[in-house]
């Protein structure tokens, strides 16, 4: 059989040849939309590869990107990866010190930055001696930037393309070559780097495209509301051109009004993002009375979504909700509910072909029974991390499985349910309390928007649970009623001693609740109680 290396440039080559006129619609940082097609995207990205090489980059060099879901960012994806460079997507919402540590650890030689993040860039550069040049994307400030960044050569992307862009050979390397670098969100500890290869992302794309997974087709119009700086935007920037789907990129605008307008205008059929994004869309539509007539499916991931919110999305938007579970370390899709599965939304779906799961005890021994029990979740597959970036040892057990840090169960049909993070368990009086079980119950109560349970120190019991809630817009919650919803459904000693309310949950850039920040806010007395304090 022919030798055919699995490199990511082939997805865009395929789209340009067979779906060349299919649109990519992008909103810029001001919200205005622009349109190109796959043939133009391929040509621009390929010429941008030549420009990057002209700047002195060589195979394996890292290019850091600080940007949103825009055309320029997508072009930088393919320009770097196609030329054998590594696209290191950076989370603009990380603290400056965190970003500097990550940039220096990766030794990024060039930063490609959205023009609206110039103030963040000025803070970063003095802390990042490895950075030699900067490319400004998504517009250029009216005033000169050269004087603002002394000692650093600054390019505007369009000027760089005009000056140094040239046709470049793509994919002239082994499929095991590194393609992308992404750091974990850091909501449960120090961010760790995950280095993707062309082969791993290629196989991940094929896995995600299965009919019982994302099931994307060339007839679809896909909105990517999940940040492209998080695990390659769930791999969707590769999946869309692979099938020739219309691609809609919302830029920085993730508010309900902007997303609803874009989905309506571009006849979006499938949208992907975390649950907090869709809350904003629903609230906007409730206020304005609009609808999204073309939308058929919503893919959600991140933290577990309460059943009540899923029902609200299904009823208000007249869509099918596909739940999923994944991690940066998995590229990121782990399991996903199959389209049309009536039981799928009650769990996180099944693993598509290419990923295996097992449940173990706390010591790592596989449980004798793998169905209907709760255990520590481990995974194995071609798109699963082997070791973290710069780590000296791998992160796998003796059988080659990666420990996700999640507690989970698998039902008889193979559907996975995440039962919480092992690090989030609360030990009270020597016994464990699982916050996820409490969150599921309270999150299903009327008027509750988001919910989290954290532990606080207790002189007698060691730790006690605190219930933190964010109400839906315009709703007043009753603390005692929330606690009453738990009675007879969890052990009495699991019931939180305190209920506190926040106007808005602290969220990580991926949309998951940032429990580290939540604990810090609570300890500093920044969160008011709701009248229940035992």
PADRENVEX-949767 format. One record per residue (C-alpha): residue number from 0; residue in three letters; x, y, z. Coordinates in nm, 2 decimals, padded with zeros to 4 digits. Layout:
BEGIN
resi  resn  px  py  pz
NUM  ALA  X  Y  Z
...
//
This chain:
BEGIN
resi  resn  px  py  pz
0  UNK  00.00  00.00  00.00
1  UNK  00.11  00.36  -00.05
2  UNK  00.29  00.55  00.21
3  UNK  00.06  00.83  00.32
4  UNK  00.18  01.04  00.62
5  UNK  -00.10  01.16  00.85
6  UNK  -00.02  01.53  00.86
7  UNK  -00.27  01.80  00.93
8  UNK  -00.21  02.00  00.61
9  UNK  -00.39  01.73  00.42
10  UNK  -00.72  01.84  00.57
11  UNK  -00.69  02.19  00.43
12  UNK  -00.55  02.06  00.10
13  UNK  -00.86  01.83  00.07
14  UNK  -01.10  02.12  00.15
15  UNK  -00.93  02.35  -00.10
16  UNK  -00.96  02.09  -00.38
17  UNK  -01.30  01.95  -00.32
18  UNK  -01.48  02.22  -00.12
19  UNK  -01.29  02.52  -00.24
20  UNK  -01.59  02.75  -00.26
21  UNK  -01.73  02.66  00.09
22  UNK  -01.72  02.97  00.32
23  UNK  -01.52  03.05  00.63
24  UNK  -01.70  03.34  00.80
25  UNK  -01.51  03.52  01.07
26  UNK  -01.60  03.80  01.31
27  UNK  -01.31  04.03  01.39
28  UNK  -01.24  04.18  01.73
29  UNK  -01.50  04.45  01.67
30  UNK  -01.76  04.20  01.56
31  UNK  -01.77  04.28  01.19
32  UNK  -01.77  03.97  00.97
33  UNK  -01.55  03.88  00.68
34  UNK  -01.57  03.59  00.43
35  UNK  -01.32  03.38  00.25
36  UNK  -01.34  03.02  00.12
37  UNK  -01.12  02.72  00.17
38  UNK  -00.92  02.77  -00.15
39  UNK  -00.82  03.12  -00.04
40  UNK  -00.76  03.01  00.32
41  UNK  -00.53  02.74  00.19
42  UNK  -00.33  02.98  -00.03
43  UNK  -00.30  03.24  00.24
44  UNK  -00.19  02.99  00.51
45  UNK  00.06  02.83  00.28
46  UNK  00.21  03.17  00.19
47  UNK  00.22  03.25  00.56
48  UNK  00.43  02.94  00.62
49  UNK  00.69  03.09  00.38
50  UNK  00.68  03.42  00.56
51  UNK  00.75  03.24  00.90
52  UNK  01.04  03.06  00.75
53  UNK  01.17  03.39  00.61
54  UNK  01.17  03.52  00.97
55  UNK  01.42  03.25  01.06
56  UNK  01.20  02.98  01.21
57  UNK  01.31  02.62  01.16
58  UNK  01.15  02.28  01.20
59  UNK  01.02  02.22  01.55
60  UNK  01.03  02.59  01.66
61  UNK  00.73  02.70  01.87
62  UNK  00.51  03.00  01.77
63  UNK  00.29  03.12  02.05
64  UNK  -00.06  03.25  01.97
65  UNK  -00.25  03.48  02.19
66  UNK  -00.57  03.52  02.00
67  UNK  -00.94  03.45  01.96
68  UNK  -01.15  03.25  01.71
69  UNK  -01.07  03.44  01.40
70  UNK  -00.96  03.39  01.04
71  UNK  -00.60  03.51  01.12
72  UNK  -00.57  03.26  01.40
73  UNK  -00.70  02.98  01.18
74  UNK  -00.44  03.07  00.92
75  UNK  -00.17  03.07  01.18
76  UNK  -00.28  02.72  01.28
77  UNK  -00.22  02.58  00.93
78  UNK  00.08  02.80  00.85
79  UNK  00.28  02.68  01.15
80  UNK  00.17  02.31  01.15
81  UNK  00.20  02.27  00.77
82  UNK  00.56  02.39  00.78
83  UNK  00.67  02.16  01.06
84  UNK  00.65  02.43  01.33
85  UNK  00.45  02.40  01.65
86  UNK  00.14  02.61  01.72
87  UNK  00.15  02.69  02.09
88  UNK  -00.20  02.82  02.17
89  UNK  -00.19  03.05  02.48
90  UNK  -00.49  03.13  02.70
91  UNK  -00.52  03.51  02.71
92  UNK  -00.71  03.48  03.04
93  UNK  -00.41  03.32  03.23
94  UNK  -00.23  03.55  03.47
95  UNK  00.07  03.73  03.32
96  UNK  00.31  03.53  03.54
97  UNK  00.15  03.20  03.43
98  UNK  00.17  03.30  03.07
99  UNK  00.54  03.41  03.10
100  UNK  00.63  03.08  03.27
101  UNK  00.46  02.88  02.99
102  UNK  00.61  03.09  02.71
103  UNK  00.96  03.05  02.85
104  UNK  00.92  02.68  02.91
105  UNK  00.81  02.63  02.55
106  UNK  01.08  02.87  02.43
107  UNK  00.85  03.04  02.19
108  UNK  01.05  03.24  01.94
109  UNK  00.76  03.43  01.79
110  UNK  00.43  03.55  01.94
111  UNK  00.13  03.59  01.71
112  UNK  -00.11  03.82  01.91
113  UNK  -00.45  03.97  01.85
114  UNK  -00.41  04.35  01.82
115  UNK  -00.66  04.40  02.11
116  UNK  -00.42  04.22  02.34
117  UNK  -00.14  04.47  02.30
118  UNK  -00.15  04.58  02.67
119  UNK  -00.11  04.22  02.78
120  UNK  00.17  04.18  02.54
121  UNK  00.36  04.48  02.69
122  UNK  00.34  04.32  03.03
123  UNK  00.46  03.98  02.90
124  UNK  00.75  04.07  02.68
125  UNK  00.99  04.19  02.96
126  UNK  00.93  03.85  03.13
127  UNK  00.99  03.65  02.81
128  UNK  01.35  03.68  02.69
129  UNK  01.30  03.39  02.44
130  UNK  01.06  03.60  02.22
131  UNK  01.24  03.76  01.93
132  UNK  00.95  03.89  01.71
133  UNK  00.58  03.96  01.73
134  UNK  00.31  03.92  01.46
135  UNK  -00.01  04.13  01.52
136  UNK  -00.33  03.96  01.40
137  UNK  -00.69  04.07  01.36
138  UNK  -00.61  04.44  01.29
139  UNK  -00.33  04.68  01.38
140  UNK  -00.35  04.97  01.62
141  UNK  -00.37  05.31  01.45
142  UNK  -00.05  05.43  01.62
143  UNK  00.29  05.28  01.56
144  UNK  00.36  04.97  01.77
145  UNK  00.74  04.97  01.71
146  UNK  00.80  05.23  01.97
147  UNK  00.58  05.05  02.22
148  UNK  00.78  04.73  02.20
149  UNK  01.15  04.83  02.20
150  UNK  01.40  04.56  02.09
151  UNK  01.13  04.34  01.93
152  UNK  01.06  04.33  01.56
153  UNK  00.68  04.38  01.51
154  UNK  00.49  04.27  01.20
155  UNK  00.13  04.31  01.10
156  UNK  00.02  03.98  00.96
157  UNK  -00.10  04.13  00.63
158  UNK  00.22  04.33  00.58
159  UNK  00.42  04.02  00.66
160  UNK  00.23  03.82  00.40
161  UNK  00.29  04.09  00.14
162  UNK  00.66  04.12  00.21
163  UNK  00.77  03.76  00.28
164  UNK  00.48  03.53  00.18
165  UNK  00.57  03.26  -00.07
166  UNK  00.45  02.91  -00.17
167  UNK  00.59  02.65  00.07
168  UNK  00.61  02.27  00.07
169  UNK  00.38  02.13  00.34
170  UNK  00.40  01.80  00.52
171  UNK  00.76  01.73  00.44
172  UNK  00.82  01.55  00.77
173  UNK  00.72  01.24  00.96
174  UNK  00.36  01.22  01.10
175  UNK  00.51  01.18  01.45
176  UNK  00.64  01.54  01.43
177  UNK  00.49  01.78  01.69
178  UNK  00.21  02.00  01.57
179  UNK  00.05  02.18  01.86
180  UNK  00.12  02.26  02.22
181  UNK  -00.15  02.34  02.47
182  UNK  -00.14  02.38  02.85
183  UNK  -00.41  02.25  03.08
184  UNK  -00.65  02.51  03.23
185  UNK  -00.49  02.50  03.57
186  UNK  -00.82  02.50  03.76
187  UNK  -00.70  02.22  03.98
188  UNK  -00.32  02.28  03.98
189  UNK  -00.03  02.42  03.79
190  UNK  -00.08  02.42  03.41
191  UNK  00.10  02.14  03.23
192  UNK  00.19  02.13  02.86
193  UNK  00.05  01.87  02.62
194  UNK  00.24  01.83  02.30
195  UNK  00.02  01.70  02.01
196  UNK  00.16  01.53  01.70
197  UNK  00.03  01.54  01.35
198  UNK  -00.06  01.17  01.38
199  UNK  -00.24  01.21  01.71
200  UNK  -00.45  01.51  01.58
201  UNK  -00.52  01.34  01.25
202  UNK  -00.65  01.03  01.42
203  UNK  -00.84  01.24  01.67
204  UNK  -01.02  01.41  01.38
205  UNK  -01.12  01.08  01.22
206  UNK  -01.25  00.96  01.56
207  UNK  -01.45  01.28  01.62
208  UNK  -01.61  01.26  01.28
209  UNK  -01.76  00.92  01.34
210  UNK  -02.14  00.89  01.29
211  UNK  -02.19  00.82  01.66
212  UNK  -01.97  01.12  01.76
213  UNK  -01.97  01.47  01.62
214  UNK  -02.11  01.34  01.28
215  UNK  -02.02  01.66  01.10
216  UNK  -02.09  01.67  00.72
217  UNK  -02.02  01.90  00.43
218  UNK  -02.38  02.02  00.45
219  UNK  -02.34  02.16  00.79
220  UNK  -02.27  02.52  00.90
221  UNK  -02.05  02.49  01.22
222  UNK  -02.01  02.75  01.48
223  UNK  -01.70  02.70  01.70
224  UNK  -01.77  02.89  02.03
225  UNK  -01.52  02.69  02.22
226  UNK  -01.19  02.89  02.23
227  UNK  -00.93  02.79  01.97
228  UNK  -00.67  02.83  02.24
229  UNK  -00.82  02.54  02.43
230  UNK  -00.72  02.19  02.30
231  UNK  -00.73  02.30  01.93
232  UNK  -01.08  02.42  01.96
233  UNK  -01.19  02.06  02.04
234  UNK  -01.03  01.96  01.71
235  UNK  -01.30  02.13  01.51
236  UNK  -01.07  02.35  01.30
237  UNK  -00.94  02.02  01.15
238  UNK  -01.28  01.84  01.13
239  UNK  -01.46  02.12  00.94
240  UNK  -01.22  02.13  00.64
241  UNK  -01.19  01.75  00.65
242  UNK  -01.56  01.73  00.54
243  UNK  -01.59  02.07  00.38
244  UNK  -01.84  02.21  00.63
245  UNK  -01.90  02.59  00.64
246  UNK  -01.70  02.73  00.93
247  UNK  -01.82  03.02  01.15
248  UNK  -01.57  03.18  01.38
249  UNK  -01.72  03.43  01.64
250  UNK  -01.40  03.62  01.72
251  UNK  -01.39  03.75  02.07
252  UNK  -01.77  03.80  02.09
253  UNK  -01.91  03.52  02.30
254  UNK  -02.21  03.71  02.45
255  UNK  -02.55  03.58  02.38
256  UNK  -02.66  03.86  02.15
257  UNK  -02.36  03.83  01.92
258  UNK  -02.37  03.45  01.90
259  UNK  -02.74  03.45  01.84
260  UNK  -02.71  03.70  01.56
261  UNK  -02.42  03.52  01.40
262  UNK  -02.59  03.18  01.42
263  UNK  -02.91  03.32  01.26
264  UNK  -02.73  03.51  00.99
265  UNK  -02.51  03.22  00.89
266  UNK  -02.77  02.95  00.92
267  UNK  -02.56  02.75  01.17
268  UNK  -02.68  02.39  01.21
269  UNK  -02.42  02.27  01.47
270  UNK  -02.27  02.48  01.74
271  UNK  -02.00  02.37  01.99
272  UNK  -01.92  02.53  02.33
273  UNK  -01.95  02.50  02.70
274  UNK  -02.28  02.53  02.88
275  UNK  -02.22  02.88  03.01
276  UNK  -02.21  03.01  02.65
277  UNK  -02.55  02.87  02.58
278  UNK  -02.70  03.02  02.90
279  UNK  -02.62  03.36  02.76
280  UNK  -02.78  03.28  02.42
281  UNK  -03.10  03.15  02.59
282  UNK  -03.12  03.45  02.82
283  UNK  -03.08  03.68  02.52
284  UNK  -03.35  03.50  02.32
285  UNK  -03.59  03.50  02.62
286  UNK  -03.55  03.88  02.64
287  UNK  -03.59  03.95  02.27
288  UNK  -03.82  03.67  02.17
289  UNK  -03.60  03.55  01.88
290  UNK  -03.52  03.20  01.77
291  UNK  -03.26  03.00  01.58
292  UNK  -03.45  02.82  01.31
293  UNK  -03.16  02.64  01.14
294  UNK  -02.99  02.51  01.45
295  UNK  -03.02  02.14  01.49
296  UNK  -02.75  02.03  01.74
297  UNK  -02.55  02.18  02.02
298  UNK  -02.23  02.00  02.14
299  UNK  -02.14  02.08  02.50
300  UNK  -01.84  01.98  02.71
301  UNK  -01.64  02.10  03.00
302  UNK  -01.81  02.05  03.34
303  UNK  -02.11  01.83  03.38
304  UNK  -02.43  01.99  03.27
305  UNK  -02.74  01.97  03.49
306  UNK  -03.04  01.79  03.34
307  UNK  -03.25  02.09  03.40
308  UNK  -03.02  02.31  03.18
309  UNK  -03.02  02.05  02.91
310  UNK  -03.40  02.04  02.90
311  UNK  -03.41  02.42  02.89
312  UNK  -03.17  02.42  02.59
313  UNK  -03.37  02.16  02.41
314  UNK  -03.70  02.32  02.47
315  UNK  -03.60  02.69  02.42
316  UNK  -03.38  02.63  02.11
317  UNK  -03.56  02.33  01.97
318  UNK  -03.23  02.14  01.93
319  UNK  -03.07  01.82  02.02
320  UNK  -02.80  01.85  02.29
321  UNK  -02.50  01.62  02.27
322  UNK  -02.31  01.59  02.59
323  UNK  -01.95  01.50  02.59
324  UNK  -01.65  01.46  02.82
325  UNK  -01.29  01.52  02.74
326  UNK  -00.96  01.67  02.85
327  UNK  -00.67  01.86  02.70
328  UNK  -00.47  01.54  02.75
329  UNK  -00.71  01.36  02.52
330  UNK  -00.69  01.61  02.23
331  UNK  -00.96  01.65  02.38
332  UNK  -01.26  01.43  02.29
333  UNK  -01.31  01.13  02.52
334  UNK  -01.67  01.03  02.51
335  UNK  -01.97  01.18  02.34
336  UNK  -02.34  01.11  02.32
337  UNK  -02.44  00.98  01.98
338  UNK  -02.68  01.19  01.78
339  UNK  -03.04  01.07  01.83
340  UNK  -02.96  00.87  02.15
341  UNK  -03.24  00.95  02.39
342  UNK  -03.03  00.84  02.69
343  UNK  -02.72  01.02  02.58
344  UNK  -02.78  01.35  02.76
345  UNK  -02.81  01.18  03.09
346  UNK  -02.44  01.08  03.07
347  UNK  -02.14  01.19  02.87
348  UNK  -02.18  00.93  02.60
349  UNK  -01.96  00.65  02.48
350  UNK  -01.60  00.64  02.36
351  UNK  -01.57  00.65  01.98
352  UNK  -01.34  00.39  01.83
353  UNK  -00.98  00.48  01.91
354  UNK  -01.02  00.53  02.28
355  UNK  -01.04  00.28  02.56
356  UNK  -01.16  00.33  02.92
357  UNK  -01.11  00.14  03.24
358  UNK  -01.21  00.20  03.61
359  UNK  -00.96  00.13  03.89
360  UNK  -00.95  00.15  04.26
361  UNK  -00.75  00.43  04.44
362  UNK  -00.44  00.21  04.42
363  UNK  -00.47  00.17  04.04
364  UNK  -00.59  -00.19  04.03
365  UNK  -00.86  -00.25  03.77
366  UNK  -01.21  -00.30  03.92
367  UNK  -01.34  -00.66  03.88
368  UNK  -01.67  -00.51  03.76
369  UNK  -01.65  -00.23  03.51
370  UNK  -02.03  -00.15  03.49
371  UNK  -02.25  00.01  03.74
372  UNK  -01.97  00.10  03.99
373  UNK  -01.78  00.42  04.06
374  UNK  -01.40  00.41  04.01
375  UNK  -01.10  00.61  03.91
376  UNK  -01.11  00.67  03.53
377  UNK  -00.81  00.58  03.31
378  UNK  -00.79  00.61  02.93
379  UNK  -00.57  00.48  02.65
380  UNK  -00.55  00.57  02.28
381  UNK  -00.36  00.72  01.99
382  UNK  -00.46  01.08  02.09
383  UNK  -00.39  01.04  02.47
384  UNK  -00.09  01.21  02.62
385  UNK  00.21  00.99  02.69
386  UNK  00.40  01.24  02.90
387  UNK  00.37  01.61  02.97
388  UNK  00.59  01.86  02.78
389  UNK  00.94  01.87  02.93
390  UNK  00.85  01.59  03.18
391  UNK  01.12  01.33  03.23
392  UNK  00.88  01.04  03.29
393  UNK  00.56  00.93  03.13
394  UNK  00.22  00.97  03.29
395  UNK  00.09  00.62  03.22
396  UNK  00.04  00.31  03.43
397  UNK  00.19  -00.03  03.36
398  UNK  -00.08  -00.11  03.10
399  UNK  -00.03  00.23  02.92
400  UNK  -00.34  00.40  03.06
401  UNK  -00.35  00.77  03.16
402  UNK  -00.51  00.86  03.49
403  UNK  -00.76  01.13  03.42
404  UNK  -00.81  01.23  03.79
405  UNK  -01.19  01.18  03.74
406  UNK  -01.42  00.95  03.93
407  UNK  -01.67  00.79  03.69
408  UNK  -01.92  00.51  03.63
409  UNK  -02.01  00.33  03.31
410  UNK  -02.36  00.20  03.26
411  UNK  -02.46  -00.13  03.09
412  UNK  -02.49  00.05  02.75
413  UNK  -02.13  00.19  02.78
414  UNK  -02.23  00.55  02.86
415  UNK  -01.98  00.73  03.08
416  UNK  -02.09  00.95  03.38
417  UNK  -01.83  01.17  03.54
418  UNK  -01.89  01.15  03.92
419  UNK  -01.65  01.43  04.02
420  UNK  -01.28  01.51  04.04
421  UNK  -01.09  01.30  04.29
422  UNK  -00.91  01.61  04.40
423  UNK  -01.25  01.78  04.47
424  UNK  -01.36  01.52  04.72
425  UNK  -01.42  01.66  05.07
426  UNK  -01.31  01.45  05.37
427  UNK  -01.54  01.52  05.66
428  UNK  -01.50  01.32  05.98
429  UNK  -01.28  01.07  05.80
430  UNK  -01.55  01.00  05.53
431  UNK  -01.56  01.12  05.18
432  UNK  -01.82  01.36  05.04
433  UNK  -01.86  01.38  04.66
434  UNK  -01.94  01.74  04.55
435  UNK  -02.06  01.64  04.21
436  UNK  -02.35  01.44  04.35
437  UNK  -02.47  01.75  04.55
438  UNK  -02.42  01.97  04.25
439  UNK  -02.63  01.75  04.02
440  UNK  -02.93  01.77  04.26
441  UNK  -02.91  02.14  04.34
442  UNK  -02.84  02.22  03.97
443  UNK  -03.17  02.07  03.88
444  UNK  -03.37  02.31  04.11
445  UNK  -03.58  02.59  03.96
446  UNK  -03.40  02.92  03.93
447  UNK  -03.04  02.78  03.97
448  UNK  -02.80  02.89  03.70
449  UNK  -02.47  02.74  03.81
450  UNK  -02.37  02.55  04.13
451  UNK  -02.05  02.44  04.29
452  UNK  -01.96  02.27  04.62
453  UNK  -01.63  02.35  04.78
454  UNK  -01.47  02.24  05.11
455  UNK  -01.39  02.47  05.40
456  UNK  -01.16  02.39  05.70
457  UNK  -01.34  02.28  06.01
458  UNK  -01.18  02.23  06.35
459  UNK  -01.40  01.94  06.44
460  UNK  -01.46  01.75  06.11
461  UNK  -01.15  01.85  05.91
462  UNK  -01.36  01.98  05.62
463  UNK  -01.72  02.07  05.56
464  UNK  -01.90  02.14  05.23
465  UNK  -02.01  02.48  05.13
466  UNK  -02.28  02.52  04.86
467  UNK  -02.22  02.81  04.62
468  UNK  -02.50  02.91  04.37
469  UNK  -02.54  03.15  04.09
470  UNK  -02.91  03.22  04.03
471  UNK  -03.07  03.26  03.69
472  UNK  -03.12  03.62  03.58
473  UNK  -03.39  03.79  03.79
474  UNK  -03.45  03.49  04.02
475  UNK  -03.42  03.50  04.40
476  UNK  -03.32  03.17  04.56
477  UNK  -03.41  03.04  04.90
478  UNK  -03.12  02.88  05.08
479  UNK  -03.32  02.65  05.29
480  UNK  -03.52  02.52  04.99
481  UNK  -03.20  02.43  04.82
482  UNK  -03.08  02.23  05.12
483  UNK  -03.42  02.07  05.15
484  UNK  -03.38  01.94  04.80
485  UNK  -03.09  01.72  04.92
486  UNK  -03.27  01.56  05.21
487  UNK  -03.33  01.19  05.17
488  UNK  -03.12  01.20  04.85
489  UNK  -02.78  01.22  05.01
490  UNK  -02.66  01.13  05.36
491  UNK  -02.75  01.39  05.62
492  UNK  -02.39  01.46  05.70
493  UNK  -02.33  01.54  05.33
494  UNK  -02.57  01.84  05.35
495  UNK  -02.37  02.17  05.34
496  UNK  -02.35  02.38  05.65
497  UNK  -02.34  02.70  05.45
498  UNK  -02.50  02.84  05.13
499  UNK  -02.35  03.13  04.96
500  UNK  -02.45  03.32  04.65
501  UNK  -02.24  03.48  04.38
502  UNK  -02.35  03.72  04.11
503  UNK  -02.13  03.53  03.86
504  UNK  -01.92  03.22  03.91
505  UNK  -01.55  03.25  03.85
506  UNK  -01.49  03.07  03.52
507  UNK  -01.18  02.93  03.36
508  UNK  -01.13  03.03  03.00
509  UNK  -01.28  02.70  02.89
510  UNK  -01.60  02.79  03.07
511  UNK  -01.56  02.55  03.36
512  UNK  -01.61  02.67  03.71
513  UNK  -01.27  02.77  03.86
514  UNK  -01.29  02.61  04.20
515  UNK  -00.94  02.73  04.29
516  UNK  -01.06  03.09  04.25
517  UNK  -01.39  03.01  04.42
518  UNK  -01.21  02.87  04.73
519  UNK  -00.98  03.18  04.74
520  UNK  -01.28  03.42  04.72
521  UNK  -01.46  03.23  05.00
522  UNK  -01.15  03.22  05.22
523  UNK  -01.11  03.60  05.18
524  UNK  -01.48  03.66  05.27
525  UNK  -01.57  03.79  04.93
526  UNK  -01.88  03.57  04.90
527  UNK  -02.19  03.66  05.11
528  UNK  -02.39  03.39  05.28
529  UNK  -02.76  03.34  05.22
530  UNK  -02.88  03.31  05.57
531  UNK  -02.79  02.95  05.63
532  UNK  -02.48  02.91  05.84
533  UNK  -02.45  02.61  06.06
//
